[in-house]
Amino acid sequence: MVEIEGERVLAASCIRKPAEGMEVRASVERAVRARDMVMELLIADQPPPESSHDPSCELWDWAASMERTTSRFPARQSPAPDLSHTAMAVNLDACIHCTRCVRACREVQVNDVIGMAGRGARNKIVFDFDDPMGESTCVACGECVQACPTGALMPAKEVGKETPAKKVESVCPYCGVGCQLTFNVKDNKILWVDGKDGPANHGRLCVKGRFGFDYVNHPHRLTTPLIRRDDAPKSADIDIDPANPLTHFREASWDEALNRAAEGLGRIRDQHGAGTLAGFGSAKGSNEEAYLFQKLVRTGFGTNNVDHCTRLCHASSVAALLECIGSGAVTASFNQVEHSDVIIVIGAQPTTNHPVAATFFKNAAKRGAKLIVIDPRGSTLARHASHFLQFKPGTDVALLNALMNVIVEEELYDRQYVSAHTEGFEQLRSHLKDYAPEEMGPVCGIEPDVLREVARLYGRAEAAIIFWGMGISQHIHGTDNARCLISLALIAGQVGRPGTGLHPLRGQNNVQGAPTPGSSP
């Protein structure tokens, strides 16, 4: 609370915007007295520091710095804890109604699960229609937990109550968004994860990135090499015991296990030829690991039989991008949507597969950008879209050619960009004559007027960006689908400026990088 010259009442400094000539006093007596009173009222309802739900409670830190750690006011009746959610615990006895969680859920993640209900002393945080958190539509992104300053929202199962010995910064190993995170570690165990302010996520995480690391310390995880016992039956004759699936194996040292594996692979190569061996790498490893793996296969095995998941999830997009623009990489990061007027998402379910990227799409839609979702399936992202085109499966090319037909026939294409940066436009114009929306509408199941409206939106946009997923690439016509999207962007001049571009959403965190050191043939 601060005093502003010429104003009768005090102002909250955190929400008051400064203006030219404004005189602000933070240390006058009535401002200090007001702040002390606010803090005293807040801590009256708090569990004491020694039993706080969050040992690093931000509120108690402020109270200590203000030397206001006791209160003369009686506490309200404490609400019962809500432990219905598997990942998060709700302890509203520590809630101070700061609404950080509400804003985190509504404005950052745009999930609209958390709100305020009740009046006066009965005012409280609720989930959906005052459901238990575990029965609400919460997607467990944990943004509210990260925002909460008091421990009213915390990870479940006492997570967060230990003080970490060190913090390790890393990149999330799940999808291709590239979120940066911070592991809180003690005794060689991950206690919990915080979102880091990285360029891809700006502190945001999804349920997997925030809570999906229990497997690291799971008791079933193998931490010692195993070798098949000499008296074990041949693999074709093994009868696996579900209660003890490792019956036919024994523990071994790393040296013994590595020697056994190398000798076995070498024997197969020498007896049957290098072509009988192959290696399938991982898009979750680093570029250095990808290089070493392909080196093992090419030099050690003596074969080019090496590949990884790009073959399925991204190869068609890479082929089309290389053919059309000379580079197999995205032309813009997904958070360029903050500069976009129109956003097309086709063949992708980002709220499920790329949740953090989806939050930026939803943010853009809230500020007024036109979000166009094109997918044969239902999509939770469609709730935020201005247009949802649920077309017939397998008719992607027909639909996209219809959009290009409108842009070309109505001369919405960028003549200067097409002339300076493209080739073959006249051939494309001739090809598109047979793809009018009236002809393609019955083929793809979308009304011609809707196709024309979407095409005009994209063609007239100042800045438009296209995202596509594996619904486009994992397809018998995957390369053709990607070619159409690239051509659509090029004729409209929507590549190379802020808020524009082409972005195939990746399934794993190093799908783009792993082929570079040679993980693909």
C-alpha positions in Angstrom: 0.0 0.0 0.0 1.4 3.4 -1.0 0.3 7.0 -0.7 -0.1 9.0 -3.9 0.0 12.8 -3.8 -3.4 14.4 -4.2 -5.4 11.1 -3.6 -7.4 10.6 -0.5 -7.1 6.8 -0.2 -4.0 4.6 -0.3 -3.3 2.6 -3.5 -2.1 -1.0 -4.0 1.2 -0.6 -5.8 1.0 -4.0 -7.5 -1.9 -3.0 -9.7 -1.6 0.8 -9.9 -0.1 2.0 -13.2 2.3 4.9 -12.8 1.6 8.2 -14.7 3.8 11.1 -15.6 4.2 13.5 -12.7 2.8 11.0 -10.1 4.4 11.4 -6.7 4.4 8.1 -4.7 5.4 7.7 -1.1 5.9 4.2 0.3 7.4 5.0 3.7 4.9 7.5 5.2 3.3 6.5 8.5 -0.2 5.7 7.3 1.1 3.5 4.4 3.4 1.5 6.7 0.5 1.2 9.2 -1.9 -0.1 6.5 0.6 -2.7 5.3 1.2 -3.9 8.8 -2.6 -4.3 9.3 -3.0 -6.2 6.1 -0.2 -8.6 7.0 -1.6 -9.1 10.5 -5.0 -9.9 9.1 -3.6 -12.3 6.5 -1.4 -14.3 9.0 -4.3 -14.6 11.4 -5.8 -17.3 9.2 -2.4 -19.0 8.3 -1.1 -22.3 9.8 1.9 -21.3 11.9 5.3 -21.3 10.1 6.4 -24.6 11.7 3.3 -26.4 10.3 3.0 -24.5 7.0 2.1 -26.6 4.0 5.0 -24.9 2.1 8.3 -24.6 3.9 9.3 -21.8 1.5 6.0 -20.0 2.0 6.2 -16.6 0.4 3.7 -15.0 2.8 5.7 -15.9 5.9 8.9 -14.6 4.3 7.2 -11.3 3.8 5.8 -11.3 7.4 9.3 -12.0 8.7 10.8 -9.1 6.7 8.1 -6.8 8.0 8.5 -8.1 11.6 4.8 -9.0 11.8 4.8 -12.7 12.6 2.0 -12.7 15.2 -1.6 -11.5 15.0 -4.0 -10.3 17.6 -7.0 -11.3 15.5 -8.9 -14.6 15.8 -8.6 -17.1 12.9 -11.5 -18.1 10.8 -12.8 -21.7 10.8 -10.3 -23.7 8.7 -11.7 -25.5 5.7 -11.0 -29.2 5.4 -8.2 -30.2 3.0 -9.1 -31.6 -0.4 -6.9 -34.5 -1.3 -9.0 -35.9 -4.1 -6.5 -35.1 -6.8 -3.7 -37.6 -7.5 -1.1 -34.8 -8.3 -2.1 -31.8 -6.2 -3.3 -31.1 -2.6 -5.7 -28.3 -1.8 -5.4 -26.7 1.7 -7.6 -23.7 1.8 -6.7 -23.0 5.4 -3.7 -21.3 3.9 -5.5 -19.4 1.1 -5.3 -15.6 1.3 -7.6 -15.0 -1.8 -4.8 -13.4 -3.8 -6.4 -15.0 -6.9 -3.0 -15.9 -8.4 -4.2 -19.4 -9.0 -7.4 -18.0 -10.7 -5.3 -15.9 -13.0 -2.8 -18.7 -13.7 -5.6 -21.0 -14.7 -7.7 -18.5 -16.6 -5.1 -16.1 -18.2 -1.9 -18.2 -18.5 -3.1 -21.7 -19.2 -6.7 -20.7 -20.3 -8.3 -23.7 -18.7 -10.9 -21.8 -16.8 -11.2 -24.4 -14.0 -10.5 -22.3 -10.9 -12.7 -19.4 -9.8 -14.0 -17.6 -6.7 -17.4 -18.3 -5.2 -19.4 -17.0 -2.2 -19.7 -13.6 -0.5 -17.9 -12.0 2.4 -16.5 -14.5 4.9 -17.8 -17.4 2.8 -15.7 -16.3 -0.2 -13.5 -19.2 -1.3 -11.6 -20.7 -4.2 -13.6 -23.3 -6.1 -13.0 -25.8 -9.0 -15.7 -25.8 -11.7 -19.0 -25.8 -9.8 -17.4 -26.2 -6.4 -16.4 -29.8 -7.2 -13.6 -31.6 -5.4 -10.4 -30.8 -7.4 -10.0 -34.5 -8.3 -13.5 -34.6 -9.9 -13.2 -31.3 -11.8 -12.0 -30.6 -15.4 -8.5 -29.8 -14.1 -5.8 -31.0 -16.5 -3.1 -31.0 -13.8 -0.8 -28.5 -15.5 0.2 -27.4 -12.0 0.4 -23.7 -13.0 -1.7 -22.9 -9.9 0.7 -24.7 -7.6 3.6 -22.8 -9.1 1.7 -19.5 -8.6 0.4 -20.1 -5.0 2.4 -18.0 -2.4 1.2 -19.8 0.7 1.0 -23.6 0.1 -2.8 -23.6 -0.3 -2.1 -25.5 -3.5 0.8 -27.9 -3.4 1.9 -31.2 -5.0 0.3 -34.2 -3.4 1.8 -36.8 -1.1 3.9 -34.4 0.9 5.9 -33.4 -2.2 7.5 -30.0 -1.7 7.9 -30.2 2.0 11.6 -31.2 1.8 14.3 -28.7 1.2 16.2 -29.5 -2.0 20.0 -29.9 -1.8 20.5 -28.6 -5.3 18.6 -27.4 -8.3 19.4 -28.8 -11.8 18.2 -27.0 -14.9 17.2 -29.1 -17.9 14.9 -29.5 -20.8 11.7 -31.5 -20.6 12.2 -35.0 -22.1 8.6 -35.4 -23.4 7.2 -33.6 -26.5 8.9 -31.3 -29.0 7.9 -28.0 -27.4 11.3 -27.6 -25.6 10.1 -26.4 -22.2 12.9 -25.6 -19.8 12.5 -26.8 -16.2 14.3 -27.0 -12.9 14.7 -30.2 -11.0 14.7 -29.9 -7.2 17.0 -32.7 -6.1 18.0 -34.2 -2.7 19.8 -37.5 -2.0 20.0 -38.2 -5.7 16.2 -38.1 -6.0 13.9 -35.6 -7.8 11.7 -34.0 -5.2 9.6 -31.8 -7.5 9.9 -29.8 -10.7 9.4 -26.1 -11.4 8.9 -24.4 -14.8 11.9 -22.3 -15.8 11.5 -19.0 -17.7 12.8 -20.5 -21.0 12.1 -19.1 -24.5 9.6 -21.9 -25.3 7.6 -22.0 -22.1 8.2 -18.9 -20.0 7.7 -20.9 -16.8 4.7 -22.9 -18.0 4.6 -26.7 -17.9 2.1 -29.4 -18.5 1.1 -32.4 -16.3 3.9 -34.6 -17.8 6.6 -31.9 -17.5 5.6 -31.0 -13.9 4.6 -34.3 -12.4 5.8 -37.0 -14.8 9.1 -38.0 -13.2 8.1 -40.6 -10.6 9.5 -43.3 -12.9 13.0 -42.1 -12.2 12.9 -43.5 -8.7 10.4 -46.3 -9.3 11.3 -49.6 -7.6 10.7 -51.6 -10.8 13.3 -49.6 -12.7 16.4 -51.6 -13.7 19.6 -50.0 -12.4 21.9 -53.0 -12.7 22.7 -54.9 -15.9 21.1 -58.3 -16.4 22.4 -61.3 -18.4 20.4 -64.3 -19.3 21.4 -67.3 -17.2 23.3 -70.2 -18.9 20.6 -72.6 -17.8 17.7 -70.5 -19.1 15.6 -71.9 -21.8 15.7 -70.6 -25.4 13.7 -67.5 -26.0 11.0 -69.4 -27.9 10.5 -71.7 -25.0 10.4 -69.1 -22.2 7.3 -69.2 -20.1 7.2 -65.7 -18.4 6.1 -65.6 -14.8 4.2 -62.4 -14.3 5.1 -62.3 -10.7 8.8 -62.6 -11.4 9.5 -61.8 -15.1 13.3 -61.7 -14.5 13.6 -65.3 -13.4 15.9 -66.3 -16.3 18.3 -63.5 -15.8 21.2 -62.7 -13.3 22.8 -59.5 -12.3 26.1 -58.6 -13.9 28.7 -55.9 -13.8 28.7 -53.2 -16.5 32.0 -54.5 -18.0 30.6 -58.1 -18.3 27.3 -56.9 -19.8 28.9 -54.6 -22.3 31.5 -57.3 -23.3 28.7 -59.8 -23.7 26.6 -57.5 -25.9 29.6 -56.5 -28.0 30.7 -60.1 -28.5 27.2 -61.2 -29.5 26.7 -58.4 -32.0 30.1 -59.0 -33.5 29.5 -62.7 -33.8 26.2 -62.1 -35.7 28.0 -59.6 -38.0 30.9 -62.0 -38.7 28.7 -65.1 -39.2 25.7 -63.7 -41.1 26.9 -60.3 -42.6 26.5 -56.7 -41.6 23.1 -56.4 -43.3 21.6 -58.7 -40.6 22.1 -56.0 -38.0 20.2 -52.7 -37.6 19.9 -49.9 -35.1 16.8 -47.8 -34.2 17.8 -44.6 -32.3 15.9 -42.3 -30.1 14.6 -38.7 -30.7 14.8 -38.2 -26.9 18.6 -38.3 -26.8 21.0 -35.5 -27.5 22.7 -34.8 -30.8 25.9 -36.2 -29.3 24.2 -39.5 -28.4 22.6 -39.6 -31.9 26.0 -39.2 -33.4 27.6 -42.0 -31.3 24.7 -44.3 -32.0 24.9 -44.0 -35.7 28.7 -44.4 -35.5 28.2 -47.7 -33.6 25.9 -49.0 -36.4 27.8 -47.7 -39.4 31.4 -48.3 -38.1 30.8 -51.1 -35.6 28.1 -53.1 -37.4 29.3 -52.0 -40.8 25.9 -51.2 -42.2 23.7 -48.2 -43.0 20.7 -49.8 -41.4 20.1 -47.0 -38.9 17.0 -45.0 -38.3 14.8 -43.3 -35.7 11.2 -42.1 -35.3 11.5 -39.2 -37.8 10.9 -41.9 -40.4 7.2 -42.0 -39.3 6.4 -38.8 -37.6 8.2 -36.2 -39.5 9.8 -37.5 -42.7 7.0 -36.4 -45.0 7.1 -32.9 -43.6 10.9 -32.7 -43.9 10.7 -34.0 -47.5 8.1 -31.3 -48.5 9.9 -28.5 -46.7 13.3 -29.4 -48.3 11.6 -29.6 -51.7 9.6 -26.3 -51.3 11.8 -24.0 -49.2 15.1 -25.7 -49.0 15.1 -26.4 -45.3 13.6 -29.2 -43.3 13.1 -27.1 -40.2 10.3 -24.9 -38.9 10.4 -21.4 -40.1 9.1 -19.8 -36.9 8.8 -20.8 -33.2 5.3 -21.5 -32.0 5.3 -18.5 -29.6 5.3 -16.3 -32.7 1.5 -16.6 -32.4 1.6 -13.5 -30.1 2.2 -11.5 -33.3 -0.3 -13.4 -35.5 -3.7 -12.3 -36.7 -4.7 -15.7 -38.0 -3.5 -19.1 -36.7 -4.3 -22.4 -38.5 -3.9 -25.7 -36.6 -4.5 -28.7 -38.8 -4.1 -32.4 -38.1 -3.0 -31.8 -34.5 -4.3 -32.1 -31.0 -2.0 -29.6 -29.2 -4.0 -29.5 -26.0 -3.2 -33.2 -25.5 0.2 -33.6 -27.3 1.7 -30.1 -27.0 -0.1 -28.6 -24.0 2.2 -25.7 -23.4 2.2 -24.7 -27.0 -1.6 -24.9 -26.8 -1.6 -22.3 -24.0 0.0 -19.7 -26.3 -2.6 -20.5 -29.0 -5.4 -19.9 -26.5 -3.7 -16.7 -25.3 -3.6 -15.4 -28.8 -7.3 -16.3 -29.4 -8.2 -14.5 -26.2 -6.5 -11.3 -27.4 -8.5 -11.5 -30.6 -6.5 -13.5 -33.1 -8.6 -15.8 -35.4 -7.9 -19.4 -34.5 -8.9 -21.9 -37.3 -8.8 -25.5 -36.3 -9.0 -28.1 -39.1 -9.3 -31.7 -38.1 -11.6 -34.7 -38.9 -11.7 -35.5 -35.2 -13.2 -33.5 -32.4 -10.8 -31.1 -30.8 -10.8 -29.4 -27.3 -9.0 -26.5 -28.9 -12.1 -25.9 -31.1 -13.7 -24.3 -28.0 -11.3 -21.4 -28.5 -11.5 -21.3 -32.3 -13.4 -18.8 -34.5 -13.7 -21.6 -37.2 -13.7 -25.4 -36.7 -13.6 -27.3 -40.0 -14.3 -31.0 -39.2 -13.7 -32.4 -42.7 -13.9 -35.9 -44.1 -10.8 -38.0 -43.3 -8.3 -38.2 -46.2 -9.5 -35.1 -48.1 -6.8 -32.8 -46.8 -5.5 -32.0 -50.3 -8.9 -31.2 -51.6 -9.7 -28.8 -48.8 -6.3 -27.0 -48.9 -6.5 -26.7 -52.7 -10.0 -25.1 -52.4 -8.5 -22.5 -50.0 -5.7 -21.8 -52.4 -8.2 -21.6 -55.3 -10.1 -18.8 -53.5 -6.9 -16.9 -52.7 -5.7 -17.0 -56.3 -9.0 -16.5 -58.0 -9.9 -13.5 -55.8 -6.3 -12.2 -56.1 -5.7 -12.2 -52.4 -2.2 -13.6 -53.0 0.9 -11.5 -52.3 2.1 -10.6 -55.8 5.4 -9.0 -54.7 6.3 -12.0 -52.5 5.3 -14.5 -55.1 7.4 -12.7 -57.8 10.5 -12.3 -55.6 10.6 -15.5 -53.6 8.7 -18.3 -55.5 8.8 -20.3 -58.7 6.0 -22.1 -60.6 3.1 -19.9 -59.6 1.5 -19.9 -63.0 1.5 -23.8 -63.1 -0.1 -23.7 -59.6 -2.7 -21.2 -60.8 -3.6 -23.5 -63.7 -3.7 -26.5 -61.4 -6.0 -24.9 -58.9 -8.8 -24.0 -61.5 -10.5 -27.3 -60.9 -10.6 -27.0 -57.1 -13.3 -24.3 -56.5 -15.0 -24.6 -53.1 -18.2 -25.5 -54.8 -16.5 -28.6 -56.3 -14.4 -29.5 -53.3 -17.1 -28.8 -50.6 -19.0 -32.1 -51.2 -15.6 -33.9 -51.4 -14.3 -32.7 -48.0 -17.7 -32.2 -46.3 -17.3 -28.5 -45.6 -19.7 -25.9 -47.0 -18.3 -23.8 -49.8 -19.1 -20.5 -48.0 -17.1 -21.7 -45.0 -14.1 -22.5 -47.2 -14.3 -19.1 -48.8 -14.5 -17.3 -45.5 -11.5 -19.1 -44.1 -9.5 -18.5 -47.3 -10.3 -14.8 -47.2 -9.3 -14.6 -43.5 -5.9 -16.2 -44.2 -5.4 -14.3 -47.5 -6.1 -10.9 -46.0 -4.2 -11.4 -42.7 -1.3 -9.1 -41.8 0.5 -12.1 -40.2 -0.7 -15.7 -40.3 1.0 -18.9 -39.2 0.3 -22.6 -39.8 0.8 -25.5 -37.4 0.3 -29.1 -38.4 0.7 -32.4 -36.6 0.9 -36.1 -37.4 -2.6 -36.1 -38.8 -1.0 -34.4 -41.8 2.4 -36.3 -41.9 1.5 -39.9 -40.9 -0.7 -40.3 -43.9 -0.5 -42.0 -47.3 -0.5 -38.5 -48.8 1.6 -36.9 -46.0 4.1 -35.2 -48.3 1.3 -33.9 -50.6 -0.5 -32.6 -47.5 2.6 -30.7 -46.3 3.3 -29.4 -49.9 -0.2 -27.9 -49.9 0.3 -26.1 -46.6 3.7 -24.8 -47.7 2.2 -23.5 -51.0 -0.7 -21.9 -49.1 1.7 -20.0 -47.0 4.0 -19.0 -49.9 1.3 -17.6 -52.2 0.0 -15.5 -49.3 3.5 -14.2 -48.4 3.1 -15.6 -44.9 6.7 -16.8 -44.3 9.7 -14.8 -43.0 8.0 -12.1 -40.9 7.1 -11.9 -37.2 3.9 -13.9 -36.6 4.1 -15.8 -39.9 5.5 -19.2 -40.8 5.2 -23.0 -41.1 5.6 -25.1 -38.0 5.1 -28.9 -38.0 4.7 -29.8 -34.3 7.2 -32.5 -33.2 6.3 -35.5 -31.2 9.5 -35.8 -29.3 12.0 -33.3 -28.0 14.8 -33.9 -30.5 13.0 -35.1 -33.7 14.5 -32.1 -35.5 18.0 -32.5 -34.2 18.6 -36.3 -34.2 18.7 -36.7 -38.0 21.4 -34.0 -38.3 24.3 -36.2 -37.0 23.2 -39.1 -39.2 20.5 -41.0 -37.2 18.6 -41.5 -40.5 19.9 -43.3 -43.6 
